[in-house]
Amino acid sequence: MSGRTATAGPGPPVRLLVADGDPSLRRVLRRALQARGYQVALANTTGTALELAGDEHPDLIVLDLSLPGVIDAIRALRQAAATSILLLTWPTEPGRQAALDAGAHGVLTKPFGIGQLLERVQALRTPAYTPQGQDENQATGTEAPWTRS
């Protein structure tokens, strides 16, 4: 198995929410992740990310640490669901530990390659990784329109 597709095996494709303030990075990440079988919703603010997370119930959330209000957003997301959260951050960006303490599960330092992102996403989505009681087999019973940008 190549590990390149997010739809291998039974069940629906993995749904990701990517929140980053850089529109070109959002577009690149969406294209790269969709090419590998992921369904991707995009947000440019923490407010939009919170709204989409509540509406769409993603399997994993990728958040840019530099977004205003990201620590509070992580706390809110952790209270609402057991969804894994991956932070995107620059090496010298402050707040990394506070974000991890608030409930983020991992960090990916910019600049990064798509392969590195895919490895981190896969690591956070494996059945062996179950943050705070997450049930990997839980189904939402709804189909989400993952086409917002």
Backbone as a printed PyTorch tensor [residue, N CA C, xyz], in Angstrom:
tensor([[[  0.8550,  -1.1750,   0.0000],
         [  0.0000,   0.0000,   0.0000],
         [  0.8920,   1.2270,   0.0000]],

        [[  0.6290,   2.1780,  -0.8600],
         [  1.4950,   3.3410,  -1.0110],
         [  1.2720,   4.3910,   0.0580]],

        [[  0.1090,   4.4300,   0.6790],
         [ -0.1710,   5.4400,   1.6870],
         [ -0.4640,   6.8030,   1.0880]],

        [[ -0.6010,   6.8680,  -0.2390],
         [ -0.7980,   8.1480,  -0.8970],
         [ -2.2560,   8.5650,  -0.9620]],

        [[ -3.1700,   7.6680,  -0.7640],
         [ -4.5710,   8.0430,  -0.8520],
         [ -5.2400,   7.9700,   0.5120]],

        [[ -6.1460,   8.8900,   0.7290],
         [ -6.8510,   8.9460,   2.0140],
         [ -8.1510,   8.1730,   1.9600]],

        [[ -8.4130,   7.5030,   0.8450],
         [ -9.6810,   6.8050,   0.6980],
         [ -9.5150,   5.2940,   0.6690]],

        [[ -8.2870,   4.8150,   0.8710],
         [ -8.0600,   3.3770,   0.8390],
         [ -8.8450,   2.7020,   1.9560]],

        [[ -9.4170,   1.5830,   1.6500],
         [-10.1850,   0.8460,   2.6550],
         [-11.6270,   1.3070,   2.6890]],

        [[-12.4050,   0.6750,   3.5690],
         [-13.8230,   1.0150,   3.6540],
         [-14.0260,   2.3780,   4.3020]],

        [[-15.1630,   2.9730,   4.0040],
         [-15.5070,   4.2340,   4.6430],
         [-15.2520,   5.4330,   3.7500]],

        [[-15.7260,   6.5640,   4.2040],
         [-15.6030,   7.7940,   3.4190],
         [-14.1880,   8.3570,   3.4760]],

        [[-13.8610,   9.2830,   2.5690],
         [-12.5480,   9.9310,   2.6010],
         [-12.3630,  10.7250,   3.8940]],

        [[-11.1140,  10.9090,   4.2750],
         [-10.7770,  11.6980,   5.4540],
         [-11.0370,  13.1690,   5.1450]],

        [[-11.7120,  13.8370,   6.0750],
         [-12.0600,  15.2490,   5.9050],
         [-11.1050,  16.1050,   6.7300]],

        [[-10.4840,  17.0790,   6.0680],
         [ -9.5540,  17.9780,   6.7230],
         [-10.0750,  19.4070,   6.6670]],

        [[ -9.7960,  20.1460,   7.7110],
         [-10.0510,  21.5840,   7.7400],
         [ -8.6910,  22.2510,   7.8570]],

        [[ -8.3630,  23.1150,   6.9010],
         [ -7.0960,  23.8310,   6.8900],
         [ -7.3910,  25.3120,   7.0910]],

        [[ -6.8430,  25.8870,   8.1760],
         [ -7.0280,  27.3020,   8.4750],
         [ -5.6660,  27.9790,   8.4740]],

        [[ -5.4650,  28.8710,   7.5120],
         [ -4.2010,  29.5890,   7.3900],
         [ -4.5000,  30.9630,   6.8020]],

        [[ -3.7420,  31.9570,   7.2330],
         [ -3.9540,  33.3130,   6.7650],
         [ -3.4030,  33.5880,   5.3800]],

        [[ -2.5900,  32.7100,   4.8420],
         [ -1.9570,  32.9060,   3.5360],
         [ -2.7950,  32.2350,   2.4470]],

        [[ -3.4460,  33.0390,   1.5850],
         [ -4.3240,  32.4450,   0.5670],
         [ -3.5890,  31.5090,  -0.3950]],

        [[ -2.3240,  31.8390,  -0.7670],
         [ -1.6250,  30.9390,  -1.6870],
         [ -1.2880,  29.6100,  -1.0300]],

        [[ -0.9240,  29.6360,   0.2490],
         [ -0.6500,  28.3840,   0.9500],
         [ -1.9260,  27.5520,   1.0690]],

        [[ -3.0410,  28.1990,   1.3590],
         [ -4.3190,  27.4650,   1.4370],
         [ -4.6090,  26.7650,   0.1130]],

        [[ -4.4310,  27.4700,  -0.9990],
         [ -4.7080,  26.8720,  -2.3160],
         [ -3.7750,  25.6970,  -2.5990]],

        [[ -2.4800,  25.8630,  -2.3140],
         [ -1.5120,  24.7910,  -2.5620],
         [ -1.8420,  23.5640,  -1.7130]],

        [[ -2.1310,  23.7940,  -0.4380],
         [ -2.4560,  22.6730,   0.4450],
         [ -3.7280,  21.9720,  -0.0040]],

        [[ -4.7290,  22.7480,  -0.4030],
         [ -5.9800,  22.1300,  -0.8640],
         [ -5.7190,  21.2370,  -2.0710]],

        [[ -5.0030,  21.7650,  -3.0650],
         [ -4.7350,  20.9710,  -4.2720],
         [ -3.9540,  19.6970,  -3.9400]],

        [[ -2.9110,  19.8410,  -3.1480],
         [ -2.0580,  18.6950,  -2.8160],
         [ -2.8330,  17.6430,  -2.0300]],

        [[ -3.6150,  18.0750,  -1.0620],
         [ -4.3660,  17.1250,  -0.2380],
         [ -5.5080,  16.4800,  -1.0190]],

        [[ -6.2060,  17.2570,  -1.8390],
         [ -7.2810,  16.6820,  -2.6540],
         [ -6.7290,  15.6830,  -3.6600]],

        [[ -5.5400,  15.9510,  -4.1990],
         [ -4.9180,  15.0290,  -5.1610],
         [ -4.6280,  13.6760,  -4.5220]],

        [[ -4.5400,  13.6480,  -3.2000],
         [ -4.2770,  12.4070,  -2.4810],
         [ -5.5350,  11.8270,  -1.8370]],

        [[ -6.7030,  12.3380,  -2.2250],
         [ -7.9620,  11.7420,  -1.8000],
         [ -8.6310,  12.3560,  -0.5950]],

        [[ -8.0390,  13.3840,  -0.0180],
         [ -8.6560,  14.0420,   1.1340],
         [ -9.7390,  15.0110,   0.6760]],

        [[-10.7570,  15.1650,   1.5010],
         [-11.7280,  16.2360,   1.3100],
         [-11.2300,  17.3930,   2.1590]],

        [[-11.1760,  18.5890,   1.5760],
         [-10.5440,  19.7190,   2.2590],
         [-11.4770,  20.9240,   2.2820]],

        [[-11.6780,  21.4470,   3.4900],
         [-12.3780,  22.7260,   3.6680],
         [-11.3240,  23.7320,   4.1110]],

        [[-11.4880,  24.9780,   3.6750],
         [-10.5090,  26.0210,   3.9800],
         [-11.1200,  27.1360,   4.7990]],

        [[-10.2940,  27.7110,   5.6610],
         [-10.6920,  28.8790,   6.4510],
         [ -9.5150,  29.8470,   6.4790]],

        [[ -9.8330,  31.1450,   6.5080],
         [ -8.7730,  32.1390,   6.5690],
         [ -8.7060,  32.8410,   7.9200]],

        [[ -9.6280,  32.5140,   8.8280],
         [ -9.6360,  33.0830,  10.1770],
         [-10.0010,  31.9860,  11.1690]],

        [[ -9.7070,  32.2400,  12.4350],
         [-10.1040,  31.2650,  13.4510],
         [-11.6190,  31.2170,  13.6020]],

        [[-12.2750,  32.3530,  13.4080],
         [-13.7400,  32.3730,  13.4840],
         [-14.3660,  31.4740,  12.4320]],

        [[-13.8720,  31.5830,  11.2000],
         [-14.3740,  30.7240,  10.1250],
         [-14.0320,  29.2650,  10.4020]],

        [[-12.8370,  29.0150,  10.9400],
         [-12.4500,  27.6400,  11.2680],
         [-13.3900,  27.0410,  12.3080]],

        [[-13.7120,  27.8110,  13.3340],
         [-14.6320,  27.3200,  14.3620],
         [-16.0080,  27.0230,  13.7730]],

        [[-16.4820,  27.9120,  12.9220],
         [-17.7920,  27.7170,  12.2920],
         [-17.7960,  26.4530,  11.4230]],

        [[-16.7760,  26.3100,  10.5790],
         [-16.7000,  25.1300,   9.7120],
         [-16.5330,  23.8430,  10.5200]],

        [[-15.7360,  23.8980,  11.5700],
         [-15.5460,  22.7110,  12.4020],
         [-16.8760,  22.2770,  13.0190]],

        [[-17.6770,  23.2350,  13.4480],
         [-18.9760,  22.9110,  14.0210],
         [-19.9540,  22.3720,  13.0000]],

        [[-19.8890,  22.9030,  11.7800],
         [-20.8110,  22.4920,  10.7230],
         [-20.3810,  21.2050,  10.0240]],

        [[-19.0890,  21.0600,   9.7840],
         [-18.5850,  20.0030,   8.9070],
         [-17.9690,  18.8080,   9.6380]],

        [[-17.6370,  18.9350,  10.9060],
         [-17.0690,  17.8400,  11.6990],
         [-15.8730,  17.1700,  11.0140]],

        [[-14.7840,  17.9210,  10.8130],
         [-13.6160,  17.3440,  10.1310],
         [-12.9560,  16.2560,  10.9750]],

        [[-12.2150,  15.3960,  10.2980],
         [-11.4660,  14.3410,  10.9690],
         [-10.1660,  14.8770,  11.5680]],

        [[ -9.6410,  15.9550,  10.9880],
         [ -8.4100,  16.5630,  11.4670],
         [ -8.4230,  18.0400,  11.0910]],

        [[ -7.8780,  18.8690,  11.9730],
         [ -7.8260,  20.3170,  11.7310],
         [ -6.3690,  20.7390,  11.6920]],

        [[ -6.0180,  21.4890,  10.6570],
         [ -4.6830,  22.0500,  10.5080],
         [ -4.8160,  23.5560,  10.7120]],

        [[ -4.1580,  24.0800,  11.7550],
         [ -4.2760,  25.4950,  12.1250],
         [ -2.9410,  26.2030,  12.0630]],

        [[ -2.9400,  27.3930,  11.4850],
         [ -1.7570,  28.2500,  11.4730],
         [ -1.6770,  28.9640,  12.8180]],

        [[ -0.5810,  28.7850,  13.5260],
         [ -0.4100,  29.3860,  14.8430],
         [ -0.4420,  30.9110,  14.7990]],

        [[ -0.1230,  31.5050,  13.6490],
         [ -0.0870,  32.9650,  13.5600],
         [ -1.4680,  33.5990,  13.3940]],

        [[ -2.5180,  32.8040,  13.2340],
         [ -3.8640,  33.3730,  13.1270],
         [ -4.2650,  34.0130,  14.4550]],

        [[ -4.8360,  35.2040,  14.4120],
         [ -5.2980,  35.8290,  15.6590],
         [ -6.3290,  34.9610,  16.3730]],

        [[ -6.1490,  34.8130,  17.6850],
         [ -7.1000,  34.0590,  18.4960],
         [ -6.9630,  32.5600,  18.4140]],

        [[ -5.8430,  32.0550,  17.9000],
         [ -5.7130,  30.6140,  17.6700],
         [ -5.7100,  29.8120,  18.9810]],

        [[ -5.1430,  30.3340,  20.0400],
         [ -5.1120,  29.5860,  21.3070],
         [ -6.5360,  29.3980,  21.8320]],

        [[ -7.3250,  30.4710,  21.8160],
         [ -8.7240,  30.3590,  22.2420],
         [ -9.5070,  29.4260,  21.3250]],

        [[ -9.1990,  29.4650,  20.0220],
         [ -9.8790,  28.5760,  19.0770],
         [ -9.5480,  27.1180,  19.3760]],

        [[ -8.2890,  26.8380,  19.7030],
         [ -7.9000,  25.4610,  20.0410],
         [ -8.6650,  24.9970,  21.2770]],

        [[ -8.7450,  25.8430,  22.2790],
         [ -9.4930,  25.4790,  23.4940],
         [-10.9560,  25.1790,  23.1620]],

        [[-11.5600,  26.0290,  22.3400],
         [-12.9680,  25.8310,  21.9600],
         [-13.1340,  24.5390,  21.1650]],

        [[-12.2220,  24.2750,  20.2470],
         [-12.2980,  23.0540,  19.4490],
         [-12.1440,  21.8110,  20.3190]],

        [[-11.2590,  21.8600,  21.2720],
         [-11.0360,  20.7110,  22.1600],
         [-12.2380,  20.4650,  23.0600]],

        [[-12.9340,  21.5180,  23.4570],
         [-14.1310,  21.3360,  24.2830],
         [-15.2800,  20.7590,  23.4730]],

        [[-15.3300,  21.1010,  22.1840],
         [-16.4500,  20.6890,  21.3470],
         [-16.2880,  19.2780,  20.7840]],

        [[-15.0440,  18.8360,  20.5520],
         [-14.8310,  17.5400,  19.9030],
         [-13.4350,  17.0200,  20.2120]],

        [[-13.2250,  15.7590,  19.9050],
         [-11.9210,  15.1320,  20.1200],
         [-11.0880,  15.1240,  18.8420]],

        [[-11.3920,  16.0040,  17.9170],
         [-10.6820,  16.0740,  16.6470],
         [ -9.2190,  16.4450,  16.8560]],

        [[ -8.3260,  15.7770,  16.1630],
         [ -6.9020,  16.0860,  16.2390],
         [ -6.6180,  17.4390,  15.6050]],

        [[ -5.6500,  18.1660,  16.1870],
         [ -5.2720,  19.4860,  15.7050],
         [ -3.7740,  19.5020,  15.4500]],

        [[ -3.3960,  19.8640,  14.2240],
         [ -1.9990,  20.0080,  13.8340],
         [ -1.7170,  21.4900,  13.6240]],

        [[ -0.6760,  21.9970,  14.2800],
         [ -0.2960,  23.4010,  14.1430],
         [  0.7300,  23.5780,  13.0400]],

        [[  0.5750,  24.6560,  12.2720],
         [  1.6040,  25.0860,  11.3360],
         [  2.2290,  26.3220,  11.9490]],

        [[  3.5610,  26.3610,  12.0570],
         [  4.2200,  27.4650,  12.7390],
         [  5.6020,  27.7210,  12.1480]],

        [[  6.0760,  28.9420,  12.3080],
         [  7.4510,  29.2840,  11.9500],
         [  8.3460,  28.9240,  13.1210]],

        [[  9.6300,  28.6640,  12.8770],
         [ 10.5310,  28.2200,  13.9490],
         [ 10.6080,  29.1620,  15.1480]],

        [[ 10.5450,  30.4500,  14.9280],
         [ 10.7060,  31.4130,  16.0270],
         [  9.3800,  31.9910,  16.5150]],

        [[  8.2840,  31.4570,  16.0150],
         [  6.9680,  31.9980,  16.3740],
         [  6.6270,  31.6880,  17.8340]],

        [[  6.2610,  32.7170,  18.5950],
         [  5.8920,  32.4710,  19.9950],
         [  4.5160,  31.8040,  20.0940]],

        [[  4.2750,  31.1630,  21.2100],
         [  2.9570,  30.5890,  21.4670],
         [  2.8350,  29.1190,  21.1770]],

        [[  3.8940,  28.5010,  20.6910],
         [  3.8270,  27.0780,  20.3510],
         [  3.4520,  26.2250,  21.5610]],

        [[  4.1460,  26.4460,  22.6900],
         [  3.8620,  25.6430,  23.8790],
         [  2.4650,  25.9280,  24.4220]],

        [[  2.0460,  27.1870,  24.3670],
         [  0.6940,  27.5290,  24.8280],
         [ -0.3600,  26.8240,  23.9780]],

        [[ -0.1190,  26.7270,  22.6740],
         [ -1.0590,  26.0350,  21.7870],
         [ -1.1010,  24.5430,  22.0940]],

        [[  0.0520,  23.9570,  22.3630],
         [  0.0850,  22.5380,  22.7300],
         [ -0.6060,  22.3170,  24.0720]],

        [[ -0.3630,  23.2130,  25.0080],
         [ -1.0250,  23.1180,  26.3090],
         [ -2.5360,  23.2800,  26.1900]],

        [[ -2.9860,  24.0660,  25.2040],
         [ -4.4180,  24.2900,  24.9930],
         [ -5.1000,  23.0890,  24.3500]],

        [[ -4.3040,  22.1740,  23.7570],
         [ -4.9120,  20.9730,  23.2050],
         [ -4.4910,  20.5830,  21.8050]],

        [[ -3.5820,  21.3250,  21.1790],
         [ -3.0850,  20.9070,  19.8680],
         [ -2.2800,  19.6210,  20.0400]],

        [[ -2.2660,  18.7920,  19.0150],
         [ -1.6520,  17.4720,  19.1180],
         [ -0.2870,  17.3630,  18.4650]],

        [[  0.0410,  18.3120,  17.6080],
         [  1.3210,  18.2300,  16.9190],
         [  1.6610,  19.5520,  16.2740]],

        [[  2.9300,  19.6670,  15.8710],
         [  3.4420,  20.8910,  15.2580],
         [  4.1920,  20.5170,  13.9930]],

        [[  3.9830,  21.2910,  12.9450],
         [  4.7520,  21.1670,  11.7120],
         [  5.3420,  22.5470,  11.4430]],

        [[  6.6760,  22.6130,  11.3800],
         [  7.3700,  23.8850,  11.2450],
         [  7.4920,  24.2770,   9.7810]],

        [[  7.1590,  25.5370,   9.4850],
         [  7.3010,  26.1050,   8.1500],
         [  8.7540,  26.5060,   7.9530]],

        [[  9.2730,  26.4410,   6.7440],
         [  8.6450,  25.8400,   5.5620],
         [  8.6910,  24.3120,   5.6580]],

        [[  7.7100,  23.6750,   5.0530],
         [  7.6340,  22.2140,   5.0790],
         [  7.2670,  21.7210,   3.6900]],

        [[  7.5600,  20.4800,   3.4380],
         [  7.1870,  19.8560,   2.1710],
         [  5.8470,  19.1540,   2.3100]],

        [[  5.2020,  18.9360,   1.1970],
         [  3.9090,  18.2520,   1.2100],
         [  4.0630,  16.8510,   1.7990]],

        [[  5.1740,  16.1990,   1.5210],
         [  5.4140,  14.8730,   2.0920],
         [  5.4350,  14.9040,   3.6120]],

        [[  6.0590,  15.9400,   4.1760],
         [  6.0850,  16.0810,   5.6320],
         [  4.6720,  16.2850,   6.1840]],

        [[  3.8840,  17.1140,   5.5140],
         [  2.5040,  17.3460,   5.9410],
         [  1.7110,  16.0410,   5.8900]],

        [[  1.8450,  15.3110,   4.8110],
         [  1.1100,  14.0590,   4.6710],
         [  1.5000,  13.0540,   5.7640]],

        [[  2.7780,  12.9990,   6.0980],
         [  3.2160,  12.1110,   7.1730],
         [  2.5800,  12.4910,   8.5030]],

        [[  2.5390,  13.7790,   8.8070],
         [  1.9530,  14.2380,  10.0690],
         [  0.4480,  13.9770,  10.1020]],

        [[ -0.2190,  14.2500,   8.9880],
         [ -1.6640,  13.9970,   8.9070],
         [ -1.9330,  12.5140,   9.1140]],

        [[ -1.1720,  11.6730,   8.4480],
         [ -1.3590,  10.2260,   8.5870],
         [ -1.0880,   9.7770,  10.0230]],

        [[ -0.0360,  10.3260,  10.6280],
         [  0.2960,   9.9420,  12.0060],
         [ -0.8280,  10.3140,  12.9690]],

        [[ -1.4530,  11.4520,  12.7600],
         [ -2.5450,  11.8740,  13.6470],
         [ -3.8500,  11.1570,  13.3390]],

        [[ -3.9310,  10.5010,  12.1940],
         [ -5.1600,   9.8030,  11.7960],
         [ -5.0850,   8.3020,  12.0010]],

        [[ -3.9640,   7.7650,  12.4590],
         [ -3.8610,   6.3220,  12.6250],
         [ -4.7040,   5.8620,  13.8060]],

        [[ -5.2580,   4.6590,  13.7500],
         [ -6.0780,   4.1670,  14.8480],
         [ -5.3420,   4.1070,  16.1820]],

        [[ -4.0220,   3.9450,  16.1600],
         [ -3.2720,   3.8940,  17.4120],
         [ -3.3000,   5.2390,  18.1310]],

        [[ -3.5410,   6.3100,  17.3910],
         [ -3.5840,   7.6400,  17.9860],
         [ -5.0350,   8.0110,  18.2450]],

        [[ -5.4430,   8.0270,  19.4930],
         [ -6.8140,   8.3780,  19.8320],
         [ -6.8060,   9.4260,  20.9390]],

        [[ -6.8350,  10.7220,  20.5630],
         [ -6.7770,  11.7700,  21.5700],
         [ -8.0200,  11.8170,  22.4400]],

        [[ -7.8240,  11.8180,  23.7250],
         [ -8.8630,  12.0160,  24.7270],
         [-10.1750,  11.3160,  24.4070]],

        [[-10.0990,  10.0000,  24.2020],
         [-11.3140,   9.2100,  24.0470],
         [-11.9330,   9.2350,  22.6720]],

        [[-11.2010,   9.6910,  21.6580],
         [-11.7630,   9.7380,  20.3150],
         [-12.0890,   8.3340,  19.8490]],

        [[-13.2510,   8.1450,  19.2930],
         [-13.6790,   6.8590,  18.7520],
         [-13.4560,   6.8890,  17.2470]],

        [[-12.4770,   6.1600,  16.7690],
         [-12.1360,   6.1610,  15.3530],
         [-13.2770,   5.6380,  14.4710]],

        [[-14.1900,   4.8830,  15.0260],
         [-15.2620,   4.3050,  14.2300],
         [-16.5580,   5.0930,  14.3240]],

        [[-16.5260,   6.2090,  15.0280],
         [-17.7490,   6.9970,  15.1870],
         [-18.1380,   7.6290,  13.8570]],

        [[-19.3850,   7.5070,  13.4950],
         [-19.8740,   8.0860,  12.2420],
         [-20.8060,   9.2340,  12.5570]],

        [[-20.7320,  10.2760,  11.7320],
         [-21.5990,  11.4260,  11.9580],
         [-22.9600,  11.2350,  11.3120]],

        [[-23.0090,  10.3740,  10.2910],
         [-24.2890,  10.1320,   9.6300],
         [-24.6950,  11.2470,   8.6840]],

        [[-23.7900,  12.1870,   8.4100],
         [-24.1310,  13.2740,   7.5030],
         [-23.0720,  13.4090,   6.4320]],

        [[-23.4660,  13.8730,   5.2880],
         [-22.5490,  14.1720,   4.2010],
         [-22.3150,  15.6750,   4.2140]],

        [[-21.0640,  16.0860,   4.2530],
         [-20.7370,  17.5060,   4.3190],
         [-20.2700,  18.0120,   2.9680]],

        [[-20.7200,  19.1990,   2.5670],
         [-20.2730,  19.7840,   1.3040],
         [-18.9180,  20.4650,   1.5050]],

        [[-17.8370,  19.7810,   1.2020],
         [-16.4860,  20.2830,   1.4640],
         [-15.9710,  21.0920,   0.2910]],

        [[-16.6860,  22.1410,  -0.0710],
         [-16.2770,  22.9170,  -1.2370],
         [-16.0470,  24.3860,  -0.9240]],

        [[-16.1600,  24.7730,   0.3260],
         [-15.9630,  26.1880,   0.6680],
         [-14.4930,  26.5560,   0.5860]],

        [[-14.2430,  27.8280,   0.2640],
         [-12.8440,  28.2770,   0.2040],
         [-12.6250,  29.5180,   1.0140]]])
